[in-house]
Amino acid sequence: MITPEDVTAHVRQMIPIFRAMEVEIVEAGRTTVAARLPAGPNSNHFGTTYAGCLFSVAEVLGGVYASTSLALEGAVPLVKQVTIDFLRPATTTVTARSTLSEETIARVLAETEERGKSDFQLETEVTDEQGTVVARTTGTYQLRRF
C-alpha cells in the first residue's frame, strides 16, 4: 500500500521545485488525492500565495493518480490542458483535492491497455484553512504508454 509520505518523496524527486515549495501529498487514495501547500515559502510581495504555486499544487494531482489508481506499467501521466479560476486570495496553507470516479479509473486503464493512451478530465478545488475555495482548476490529462 502506497502512503502519502511515499508519494510526497516521489513527487519531490521527480519535480525538485516541489521540495522548495514544501508541497506535501496528504491523501493518496484510489479515488481521491490531495496535496498541501504552505503559505510561507510560496507567498508573493502582496502577502498572498503566489498564483503559480496555487496552479502547481492543483496541476500535480493528475500525476499523483499514477501512483494510486492509474498505476500501469510503462504508462506515465501527461497534462494536456489546465485552466484555473482564482476566486479569493490565499493567505494560509492551502489544500488541493481531486476525485476520480471508479468508472473513469476503469475506462482510463482499459483504454490505455488497448490503445496505449487515454484522456481524462480532472477538477480540483484549492481551499484555505478556513475551508474557503480560493481556486478551482479543470484539466485534461492523459495516461500514455511509451
C-alpha positions in Angstrom: 0.0 0.0 0.0 1.4 3.3 -1.0 1.4 6.1 1.6 1.1 9.9 1.2 4.6 10.1 2.5 5.8 7.7 -0.3 4.1 9.8 -2.9 5.5 13.1 -1.4 9.0 11.7 -1.7 8.4 10.6 -5.3 6.9 13.9 -6.4 9.7 15.9 -4.8 12.2 13.6 -6.6 10.5 13.9 -9.9 9.8 17.7 -9.6 12.6 19.1 -7.4 11.0 22.6 -7.1 8.2 20.9 -5.0 10.8 20.3 -2.2 11.5 24.1 -2.0 7.7 24.8 -2.2 7.3 22.2 0.6 4.4 20.5 -1.3 3.1 17.6 0.7 0.8 14.9 -0.5 -1.7 14.4 2.3 -4.1 12.0 0.7 -3.2 9.2 -1.8 -6.4 7.2 -2.1 -7.8 5.2 -5.0 -10.3 7.9 -6.0 -9.3 11.0 -4.0 -5.9 12.6 -3.9 -4.8 15.8 -2.1 -1.8 18.0 -1.6 -1.0 20.7 0.9 0.9 23.9 0.1 2.2 26.1 3.0 1.9 29.8 2.7 5.4 30.7 4.0 7.7 29.8 1.1 5.0 30.4 -1.5 4.0 34.0 -0.7 4.3 36.9 -3.0 5.0 40.6 -2.5 1.3 41.1 -1.6 1.5 38.6 1.3 -0.8 36.1 -0.5 0.1 32.8 -2.1 1.7 33.2 -5.5 -0.7 32.3 -8.3 1.9 29.9 -10.0 2.2 28.0 -6.7 -1.6 27.6 -6.5 -1.7 26.4 -10.0 1.2 23.9 -9.4 -0.3 22.3 -6.3 -3.6 21.7 -8.2 -2.0 20.6 -11.5 0.3 17.9 -9.9 -2.7 15.9 -8.7 -3.3 14.5 -12.2 0.1 12.9 -11.9 -0.4 11.6 -8.4 -3.0 9.2 -9.7 -0.2 7.3 -11.5 1.0 6.3 -8.0 -2.5 5.2 -6.8 -5.4 4.0 -9.1 -3.8 4.7 -12.5 -0.6 2.9 -11.9 0.1 0.9 -15.1 3.5 -0.5 -16.1 5.1 1.7 -18.7 2.5 4.4 -18.5 3.0 8.0 -17.5 0.5 10.8 -16.8 0.7 13.8 -19.1 -1.1 17.1 -18.7 -2.7 18.3 -21.9 -4.5 21.4 -20.7 -5.4 23.1 -17.4 -7.4 26.2 -16.7 -7.6 27.9 -13.4 -10.1 30.3 -11.8 -8.6 32.3 -9.0 -11.5 33.0 -6.7 -10.0 34.5 -3.5 -6.6 35.5 -2.3 -5.0 32.7 -0.2 -3.1 33.8 2.9 -2.9 30.5 4.7 -1.8 27.0 3.9 -4.0 25.6 1.2 -5.1 22.1 0.2 -5.8 21.0 -3.4 -8.2 18.0 -3.7 -9.4 16.0 -6.7 -11.6 12.9 -7.1 -11.9 10.4 -9.9 -14.9 8.0 -10.2 -14.3 4.3 -10.3 -15.9 4.3 -13.8 -13.3 6.8 -15.0 -10.5 4.8 -13.5 -11.7 1.6 -15.1 -12.1 3.4 -18.5 -8.7 5.0 -18.5 -6.9 1.8 -17.5 -8.8 -0.2 -20.2 -8.2 2.3 -22.9 -4.6 2.7 -22.1 -4.2 -1.1 -22.2 -6.0 -1.3 -25.5 -4.8 1.8 -27.3 -1.7 2.9 -25.4 -3.3 6.2 -24.1 -6.5 7.6 -22.6 -7.6 11.1 -21.7 -9.4 12.0 -18.5 -10.8 15.2 -17.0 -9.9 16.3 -13.5 -11.5 19.0 -11.5 -9.6 20.3 -8.4 -10.6 22.7 -5.7 -8.0 24.5 -3.7 -9.2 25.6 -0.2 -7.6 27.6 2.6 -7.5 26.7 6.3 -11.0 28.1 6.8 -12.4 25.9 4.0 -12.9 28.8 1.5 -12.3 27.8 -2.1 -9.5 30.0 -3.3 -9.0 28.5 -6.7 -10.6 25.8 -9.0 -8.9 24.0 -11.9 -10.2 21.9 -14.7 -7.7 19.8 -16.6 -7.4 17.3 -19.4 -4.7 14.7 -18.6 -3.6 11.7 -20.5 -2.3 8.3 -19.3 0.1 7.2 -22.0 2.3 4.2 -22.6 5.7 4.8 -24.1 
